[in-house]
């Protein structure tokens, strides 16, 4: 096989591979903690089904969250969980 052809194929494969990697690295998906279902809330890192239900129960009892940081008022949601999800949490 011709070296130029092999080199060209490797370049094309590399470009396609790099594009595929960067295509999935967009903005994080926002989760509105005032309207999200328990299933949607469970997608947050470190939350899971158990704490997602607690978030919904807290919201139903206390009304909408006034700031993303208010999520830490839910028993079991601490600073670490909040910080890991900060970019994903929305209240609007």
ZAMARGU-4260 file (C-alpha; in steps of 0.2 Angstrom, whole numbers, plus 5000, padded with zeros to 4 digits):
<rodrens>
0) 5000/5000/5000 | 5006/5017/4996 | 5013/5027/5011 | 5004/5043/5007 | 4987/5034/5006
5) 4990/5025/5023 | 4995/5042/5031 | 4980/5051/5023 | 4969/5037/5030 | 4976/5039/5047
10) 4974/5058/5047 | 4956/5056/5042 | 4953/5043/5055 | 4961/5054/5069 | 4951/5069/5064
15) 4934/5059/5064 | 4939/5052/5081 | 4944/5069/5089 | 4927/5076/5082 | 4917/5062/5090
20) 4926/5065/5107 | 4923/5084/5107 | 4905/5082/5100 | 4899/5075/5117 | 4908/5088/5127
25) 4895/5101/5126 | 4887/5111/5140 | 4880/5100/5155 | 4862/5096/5154 | 4853/5108/5166
30) 4841/5100/5179 | 4828/5112/5186 | 4826/5107/5204 | 4809/5116/5205 | 4801/5106/5191
35) 4811/5090/5189 | 4803/5074/5192 | 4812/5061/5204 | 4818/5052/5189 | 4826/5068/5182
40) 4833/5073/5199 | 4841/5055/5201 | 4852/5059/5186 | 4862/5071/5196 | 4878/5064/5202
45) 4877/5056/5220 | 4859/5059/5221 | 4850/5043/5215 | 4832/5038/5218 | 4832/5039/5237
50) 4838/5057/5238 | 4828/5062/5222 | 4812/5057/5231 | 4818/5067/5247 | 4821/5083/5235
55) 4803/5081/5228 | 4796/5079/5246 | 4806/5094/5252 | 4800/5105/5237 | 4781/5100/5240
60) 4782/5104/5259 | 4793/5120/5258 | 4789/5127/5241 | 4801/5130/5226 | 4819/5132/5229
65) 4824/5151/5229 | 4842/5147/5225 | 4852/5132/5219 | 4861/5132/5236 | 4845/5129/5244
70) 4846/5111/5238 | 4858/5108/5253 | 4843/5110/5264 | 4837/5093/5259 | 4843/5080/5272
75) 4857/5070/5264 | 4862/5083/5251 | 4878/5091/5257 | 4891/5102/5250 | 4900/5089/5241
80) 4885/5083/5231 | 4880/5101/5228 | 4897/5106/5221 | 4899/5091/5210 | 4882/5096/5202
85) 4883/5115/5203 | 4884/5117/5184 | 4869/5106/5181 | 4857/5114/5194 | 4844/5127/5188
90) 4830/5135/5197 | 4822/5142/5182
</rodrens>
